[in-house]
Amino acid sequence: MTALTIARRDLAAYLHGYSAYIIIAAILFLQGLMFNAWVLGASSARYSHEVLEQFFYLDGGFAMAAAILLTMRSIAEERANGTEVLLRTSTASDGQIVLGKWLAAMAMIAILTALTIYMPALIMVNGKVALAHVVVGYVGVLCLAGATTAIGVLGSAMFRFQLAAGIFSTVLTITLVVMWILSEITDPPFADLASYMAIWNMHFTPFQEGRLTLSSLVYYSTVTTAFLYLATRILEARRWE
Amino acid sequence: MVEVAGLTRFYGDFSALSDVSFGIAEGEIVGLLGLNGAGKSTTLKILAGTLTPSRGSVTIAGVDARANPEALRSRIGYLPEEPPLYRDMTVTAYLRHAGRLKGMPAARVESRIPEVVRLADLEGREEQVIGTLSHGYKKRVGIAQAIIHDPKLVILDEPISGLDPAQIVEMRRVIRGLATGRAVILSSHILGEISQTCDRIVVIHDGKLVAQGTEAELHQGGSHKLVVTTRGEPERLTSWLEAHSLVTGVRRLDAEEGLASAVVSMTTDERERLIADLVGAGFAIRLVEDPEDELEEIFLALTKQEAT
């Protein structure tokens, strides 16, 4: 499958370059700092599952940031370097190009996520948590990161410059995050709609708490597919520019 | 092999290409000639499948671009002016990646790499990182990726731009080698290069096709020219030529002391008769030759005709 060829090349570029290492190192450092100061360093006594919930709250946020930072270069850099021509004259459809870019970024997010495993391990050492809670929490983090990565790929497909792609993706992601605030100040049915659209509150909290819900899985799958579809349409439209 | 019919492309209200039609046979190298902004790159991008035409059709080896764009892309190889190279990859790794992107099975890619390395004259550079290669070798890697999947049509946009004279000679040889079993179209702003490399020329001006044919055929559509150098006064030579019934134009050239030289234009190819008349009129002929910039003259005449 050509999408895998594209993903393999992108993953190799991430691993051979230094920017991905800097992003991952910076995120792990900041996350570790906040985990120690905020999650483990709280003055009041808490149950281990509450500490774990706080960890996933942090991990979700940092995974979103990593997704935007990693994807802002994916298609925009190919365009800026002129290598996009190789992809666009290949037999890969525009959808396969987008999928390949998303898969490569997700592989990097998965590596980053795997490197955070020491934090739940520390909670397990100092308390008692269900392994299922850890697994479900990480599934939630990957779902959230998957949707954000799709937004990042869309931004990267829209702009030639990485910075513009990053700013667009950040603004769009924050808009989707703060939708829950909108839901609190509007009346039904808009409140329900805004609440459902919010990328974090209603859909990520169950994962944070160790609950695997079908509606949240459907939501993240839909959001990811929708933004990847939009990115594909952007690439198709560029053949008409 | 390649049929382009009624190709039209608008950018907003601006018509970049208008009703352009031409064909390319197997084994043929066609040169696309035109001034900057004439529509050359638009034509090549449409042929490469990176741009969609507003109207018209492109058929390559029986596959229609609109009906089956992905199948068409498997039949074309494209080298843009700036080769699409990943600087961090080795030549072999890059060609392997390009082959897989073109939908080739892994085993086929591995067997094909030595062939394209030989065709593009890259022997000894297979394991070199692309970023460390010279500009000429980067162009060759670009050509190698364009032919890795054995396409029916190879599209080369300004393939010799930025190359030094030695590299140009090598590149000319490489391009000539590409035409076996496939069609090649290239654009270049260097008229001499088109003249030396291509079997046929397509001239585009202001988005319209103004002429196509071999250099000789294009020549027949315009005037016949020769450069005459004689002993004696330049004024005598030019005034005699201007008075001759066969001559439609005379342009005096700088010549050594005691010599006279001029470019002579005629509507019919009767150079032998003109020279005989010169000898008969008592001119001591030192040299008769074709103008060096013959293609340039043809090109300028064609684009001028179109403009007026």
Interface residues (C-beta under 8 A of the other chain):
Chain A: T2 T5 I6 R9 A13 H16 G17 G82 T83 E84 V85 L86 L87 R88 T89 S90 T91 A92 S93 R239 W240 E241
Chain B: A48 G49 T50 L51 T52 E70 A71 R73 S74 I76 G77 Y78 P80 E82 P83 P84 L85 Y86 D88 H97 A98 R100 L101 K102 G103 Q145
